[in-house]
Amino acid sequence: MYILPIISYASVVWWTGKKQHIGAINKVQNRALRLICAAFRTTPIHALKMASIPPANLFLDSTTKQAAIQFNKLSANNPVIQQLPNRWQVNNNPPQLAPPLPSLPASQCKSNTTQLLQVAKNTSPLNERIFPFLLPPWRHTLETDYVY
């Protein structure tokens, strides 16, 4: 259970579903399964699936989807949201601040999609936006002042 989060660190950035990635991760996971279950090297991996550890590709896909859901919790001023298309902006307004990195012209881009846009496809800007702090937590209003 501890191996997958460690070997998939920052997988949202690099996980694209390529066989090269999953092959290397499966080798590490298979070795860890044999150690966790105290099995011999010759024990088939299919027999060790009883350890209830999900396959690496499913774990990486779910991590990517969880990261995409987190986009709905970011403010409109966040640099990540500002790199997404205008439909992600609040009320379809353009970014309030300039993005931290300039965008390359379309002629210089090898493809017009990035890993950030691929992750953003797992959620929708139409989903409920969550703003954890409408007011700073130290500011008291009439609703938060309680009389005891």
Residue pairs with C-beta under 8 A, 6 or more apart in sequence:
1 53
3 28
3 29
3 32
3 53
4 29
4 53
4 54
4 56
4 59
7 25
7 28
7 29
8 15
8 25
8 56
8 59
8 60
8 63
11 60
11 63
11 64
12 63
12 64
12 67
12 115
12 119
13 115
14 21
14 115
15 21
15 60
15 61
15 63
15 64
16 115
16 118
17 57
17 61
22 56
22 57
22 60
25 56
25 60
26 56
29 53
29 56
30 45
30 48
33 39
33 45
33 48
33 51
33 53
34 40
34 41
34 43
34 48
36 51
36 53
37 43
37 48
37 50
37 51
39 47
39 48
54 62
64 119
64 122
65 122
65 123
67 119
68 119
68 120
68 121
68 122
68 123
69 122
69 123
71 80
71 81
71 84
71 88
71 119
71 120
71 123
72 123
72 125
72 127
72 128
72 129
72 130
73 129
73 130
73 132
74 80
74 81
75 81
75 131
76 82
76 89
76 90
76 93
76 95
76 96
77 95
77 96
77 97
79 99
79 100
80 116
81 88
81 89
82 89
82 95
82 97
82 99
83 99
83 114
83 116
84 116
84 117
84 120
84 125
85 117
86 92
86 93
86 94
87 125
88 120
88 125
89 95
90 129
106 112
135 141
